[in-house]
Amino acid sequence: SMSTLSTGGFTADSELLTDPSVQWILIVGMIAAGTSFLIIWRLATGRFTSALRSSELHTYLSLITVATLLLYLWTNTGSQSSFRQALLFVSSSISTTGYHFLPFGNWSVAVSFLLLLLIAIGPMSLSNGGGFQILRLRILFSVSIRELVRQLHPRAIVKIRVGREIFDDQNVRQVVVFQFLFLSMAFSTSLLLTILDVSVYDSFVLSVNALATAGPIRGVDGSIIDITTFSSGERLALIPAMISGRLFLLPIFITL
């Protein structure tokens, strides 16, 4: 339970993860761990209307719903257990918990890419999860819309709005800088791993998982990559990304 709510993804007995009842409890726990503390506090204090109006919460739940349906359709086993497993994998990925679940059904490259995309996006802001996080992604989407509108109407004043909240240029600038640092760390780690003779796909997967503080690291076929086979250089290359992913990137680079 501590590993679930802290999105640590560690368990000493992996056989416990195969029990359906345990899996349903883990699903609820991982989704809660990826939810903003602010939303949980509002729900705990009875402010349900305020909590349920959160546009970030809507995006978070929508991503889980759509990704679960896609994963269920792509694996194509047509049973209740496969739907539970699809929701389990999606919850584990988007919350960046990363329990070591074995692949199921007709696993394809699209499934691996979908889970990697969820890991990179991550959960809500002010939650236990890592990744880029949904609020920053929505701010960047609003910035893109504003720039497109300004191409048509150069004198238009378009505010950056996420739900009912308006963000000033200073907050937007911090998100843009964070995006640059996030991508720079991911690609520099990938480049270093490819120099160490790791394949391009595995290098990118390793860097994204390390930076999002997520696991396990899966190959194209969904199989879990055994990290005990990594060389010392490969492990050392991943350490800065893991530390940076657990902390806020701006202070890390300012310190350097």
Buried (B, 14 or more C-beta within 10 A) or exposed (E): EEBBBEBBBEBEEEEEBEEEEEBEEBBEBBBBBBBBEBBBEBBEEEEEEEBEEBBBBEBBBEBBEEBBBBBBEBBEBEEEEBBBBBBBBBBBBBBBBBBBBEBBBEBBEEBBEBBBBBBBBBBBBBBBBBBBBBBBBBBBEBBEEBEEEEEEEEEEEBEBBBBEBEBEEEEBEBBBEBBEBBEEBBEBBBBBBBEBEBEEBBBBBBBBBBBBBBBBBBBBEBBBBEEEEBEEEBEEBBEBBBEBBEEEBEEBEEEE
